[in-house]
Amino acid sequence: MTIVAVFNQKGGVGKTTTALNLSAALTRRNQNTVGIDLDPQSQFGSILGVSAYSGDDSIFSLFQRNRPLREIIQQSACGVGIISSHTELSKVDALYGKGYNAINKLNIALQSVKSMNKHWIIDCCPLVGVLSLNAIFACDGIIVPISADYLSFKGAIQIKKTLTALERVLKRPVASRYLLTRFDSRRRMARDVMLMAEKEFGVNVCRTYISESVSLAESPMQNKTIFEYAPDSRGAKEYDALLDEFLTTRFLSEIV
């Protein structure tokens, strides 16, 4: 079982796009994969046509009444299992506080389903709060998408600082990979951000970049992954290459 969170403190960086298409890439290779939508905006599940009609049918029920994860997994048409979000999830910080029990709840729930032998991809909300901390406490590694702009890069630096500060609490380092998204080599800003990322994050910067792509932008409108919408597109090839990179470097472990 591998648990990966996709997180940046800035929105609009390709976070959900990456969680969605990495999950789809795994599923296409017969790797059992479940996506957990920890963002109250609920885009991950809704793009794949899977929605929760009440908070109790969503990940919110884990926080509300410790509902087992097995009970709230829904299957999407593309084969990715989905644990949906709901607007009620935005109440978690106010209702349950930021104590250890609140931020460790997802970790405990995931450890109890180890026998399911699945990959779990967590789409985080772009805020450091109970929800994102749950993802960090639960995950084996974090993917930080950085769209090729300065503010996205600054958000990634803040995440690096957060992870460093949490190491003493977690009693382990959290593996991190920094993924350049919406990358256009013709733009000087994109090249500058790439160089800054390589200087700041070193070998943890992914060798695979996700290019600016019309098909990647259009696919959510059609409620499809990039592999369903434009299987021969650059975006599909790049997310496939990203998965190859993660498997080769053992950031993701292949389930046989």
Summary of the structure (lengths in Angstrom):
residues: 256
radius of gyration: 17.0
end to end distance: 10.8
largest distance: 50.9
contacts: 885
relative contact order: 0.18
helix: 51%
strand: 16%
